[in-house]
Amino acid sequence: VIASPQARASRTDDGLAITLPRGPDLPASVQTVLYHRDPLGVSRRARDRYGPVFTLTSSLKGPLVFVAEPDAVQPLLRADPVSARAGAARRRILPQASSRSPFGADGDRHRAIREAVEPAFAPEVIAAARDEIARIAAAHVAGWPIELPFRLLPRLRTLATDVFVGVVLRVEAPRRRSALVAAIRRMLWTPGNPPLSPPAPDEGPLGPVVDRAFRRRTAAVARLLEAELVSRREPGDDLLGRVVAATSSVADAVDALLVVIAAAQEPPSIALTNVLYELARRPDWRERYLTDVQEREAIVAEALRLRPAVQAVLRELTAPVDVGGHRLQEGTLVALPAPLLQRDRAAFPAPDDFRPGRFAAGVPAGAPYFPFGGGVRRCVGEPLARMELTEILPSVLSRLRLRPAWPTPERMVVRATVLVPHRSGLMIAARR
Ligand code: HEM
């Protein structure tokens, strides 16, 4: 609990407060549950009450400073590696992320592993997989239920995993491929909407339980990846080959890869769910998406603005940073809250309305819009994610007419570290 943060405030010579910015005085457990149930509502109310820089406290993770100041977005995104670290910040929220992976590493280690994996996601490499992605999508969509309620998110997760295993990991043998898809799905399985970020092994009573389950599930993925690596005579120039060449053992390669695999499943399947969900609610835009190819990019940008897949971009400060009248100290865990910033009134008038026209000429200059983060930690999988959106959305929309199964809009909720619609996009589909 941050009991009255102001009580610990002191000031620098130039009048900056050097304590945690103010935030709700509720017990951390209550803040955690409220925030996970309604991240947009809670952070909006906190900003209205305490200003654009405020502190929310999680029962497991401690204080997190939210910076909803549009001018601070680019400097903070780019603060890694000079005055902030992204890997350490992410590991505080997701302790399962290895410090050897591109997601969890920092400094030189991050640079080296990122350089190794990035070419596997180069736009020209991904472009070569366009038809294969469309083919996989068509095969999945053909099996979706018709005129029966179903949740979009789990369907799109399986589809995204199938794409990743086939196109990026290039596992061709059908048995090995379906075993790996199933093992990845089990590793990332999240029942319901748990109101907590995953605990570290030593965090609370749940820590050891989650740790054991996660180890068991990751071991299955690791075994299949190792078998795949061993079966290849040459390491190859794809993701697996590149990571093996950059690490000292197959076990290290698998360790570096597991969180990349996780990062490659959840955000894209959520982004696909969110765009389809927003279009299902608006039949006129759904039809426009199909008929006006020029408008597609703006429609997707607007859906990702209203419903970002990732709740916040995180940085842990390695030097003091001044923002919004506060001096944030070294070690502070800073979050750039995407749902709040991407609804900034000045940059996006009528911020809750769905208006793809605002992106007609690209992202408005200076707008706090960062679905893929920024700086040297910008999403390495963006070309793949964009190709999935480009190929999978038309594949679904041209075959099915989707409508929400529930009349009221689904709220965004936090699941682990991502944002999902609270019923996982409950839909009914009709054939076109
Ligand atoms: C629509 C889908 C996706 C969204 C919205 C998304 C979003 C993000 C965001 C916001 C970050 C943090 C950036 C930052 O801290 O500045 C990130 C990082 C990352 N993403 Fe994605 N992502 C998506 C798809 C993917 C895919 C398909 C992969 C496949 C490998 C991937 C792999 C990663 C990795 C490895 C990082 C860490 C990069 C680093 O720190 O160097 N993501 N992503």
Boltz pocket constraint, residues with backbone or C-beta under 6 A from the ligand:
constraints:
  - pocket:
      binder: B
      contacts: [[A, 77], [A, 86], [A, 102], [A, 103], [A, 105], [A, 114], [A, 259], [A, 260], [A, 261], [A, 263], [A, 264], [A, 265], [A, 267], [A, 268], [A, 269], [A, 271], [A, 309], [A, 310], [A, 312], [A, 313], [A, 314], [A, 370], [A, 371], [A, 372], [A, 373], [A, 374], [A, 375], [A, 376], [A, 377], [A, 378], [A, 379], [A, 380], [A, 381], [A, 382], [A, 384], [A, 385], [A, 386]]
      max_distance: 6.0
